[in-house]
Amino acid sequence: MLSALVPIFRTPDLRRKILIVVGLLVLYRLGATLPAPGVNYKNVSACIDQISKGANADIYSLINMFSGGALLQLSVFAIGIMPYITASIIIQLLGVVIPRFETLRTEGQAGQAKLTQYTRYLTVALAVLQSTAIVALASRGQLLQGCQQEILVSKSIFQLSVIVLVMTAGACVVMWMGELITERGVGNGMSLLIFAGIASRLPAEGKQILDGRGGLVLGLVLVAALIIIVAVVFIEQGQRRIPVQYAKRMVGRRMYGGSSTYLPLKVNTAGVIPVIFASSLLYLPTLLVQLLSNGNQVSGWQQWIQTYLGNAGNWVHVLVYFLLIVFFTYFYVAITFDPEERADEMKKFGGFIPGIRPGKPTADYLSYVLQRITLPGSLYLGIIAILPNLFLSGVNGGGIAATFGGTSVLIMVGVGLDTVKQVESQLMQRNYEGFLK
C-alpha cells in the first residue's frame, strides 16, 4: 500500500495537488467545528449527546451526516455543501425545461461559465433560506428537540441576523473550497468535501456503539458495512459495453476511421443523486411540521408525519424512501442521457452499432438497453439505501444507520473510486511523458 503512494509524492505537480486537497479539507473540518457567534457551544454539545440517545436522532441523522456533524453544532460551516449541490441539480434540471439553459449548455466553455455563475447565485439564495430556517428552529427550541437548555446566547433580531449571515458566508466559503479543489487539486471538490464530512463521523459513531453495545455489536456492524462496500464496488464498476464500429473515410489524402470501440453504459448511471433527491424530499415534511408546530400542540396530520415519515424505522418511511429512489433514478437518467443525441454524434463521425442502422434505430436501441439496465440500478440503490433503516436503526438510532449505512457508503466508495482513477490517470500521463523523452 505504501509503495503505491511513493510515485504520487515523487511527482512534484501531483504532490502539490494532493497537498492542496489535504490543506483545504483540514480548513473545512476546522470551520465545521468552529461555533458561530452567539451560540452556546457547551449547551449545544450537551444537547447533542442527549438527543443522540433518543428517538429524535433519526430526524437529524441524514442532514447532519452531510455536514460532518456541523449542522447540529451550529458552526460556521453548518450549512455545508448542500446548498451548492441542490443549486447544481436545480440548474441541471432547468436545462430540460428552459431553452436558454439548454443553449448555454451547448455553447462550450463560455456557456458553462454562465451556468456556473447562475449556480453560485442560486447557492447564496438557498444558503440564506436554509440558515434562516435552522436559526428559526434553534431560537424556538425545536432544532434539538428534547433539550431544555438554551443553545443561543441571545434571541434578538440583530443576533439572529448575525448567525444567519455567518452561516451564509460559511456556505459561500465552502463553495469556493470545492471549486478550488476541482480546479487545482485532484478529484471533484464537492464530492471530496462530503467524503470528509462523512469520514469524520466514523470514529465518534464507532466509539458510541462500542460504549453502548459492546465490541460484538461493533464487529457485526463493521462486517455488515464491509459487505455493503464490496457490493457497492462490484455494481459501481459494472457496465454494459455496446460495441461501436467506425467506418473508414478519406479526408484529403489520409484515411481515417476503421477502428472499433464501445459505448459504456453503467448499471448505476445516476450515481448517488437519486438517494440525495429522495432523502431531501422525504425530510421536507418533517421540517415543515417543525416550522409550523406551536409549542407542544401537534395536530393530527403533524403527528402522522412525525410517526410515519419522520421515523426512519417505520415501514411507511422505508417504502416511500424506496419508491422515491426508483422514481428519481429513472428521472435523472432520462434527463442526463439523451439516446438521440448520442446516435446523432455517432452518425456524424461515421460510427454505427453492428447490426443496428444509424439514426433513429440506434437511438431506439440505446433507449431500450438503458431502460433494461436502469431497473436493476434503481433497485440496487433503493436496497442499499433502506437496508440500514431496517437493521442498523435498531442498534443505536438513526446516527449509526446514516453513518455506516448505504447512503454514506455509496458516496464514500463512489468518491474514492473516482479520485483513485484520476490519480492513476495523471500518474500514467507522467510516466508516458518520461518514457517518450
Buried (B, 14 or more C-beta within 10 A) or exposed (E): EEEEEEBBEEBEEBEEBBEBBEEBBEBBBEBBBBBBEBBBBEBBBBBBEBBBBEBBBBBBBBBBBBBBBBBBBBBBBBBBBBBBBBBBBBBBBBBEEEEEBEEBBEEEEEBEEBBEEBBBEBBBEBBBBBBBBBBBBBBBBBBBBEBEEBBBEEEEEEBBEBBBBBBBBBBBBBBBBBBBBBEEBBBBBBBBBBBBBBBBBBEEBBEBBBEBBEEEBBEBBEEBBEEBBEBBBEBBEBBBEBEBBBEEEEEEEEEBBEEEEEBEBBBBBBBBBBBBBBBBBBBEBBBEBBEEBEEEEBEEEBEBBBEBBBBBBBEEBBEBBBEBBBBBBBBBBBBBBBBBEBBBEBBEEBBBBEEBEBBEBBBBBBBEBBEEBBEEBBBBBBBBBBBBBBBBBEBBBBBBBBBBBBBBBBBBBBBBBBBEEBBEEBBEEBEEEEEEE
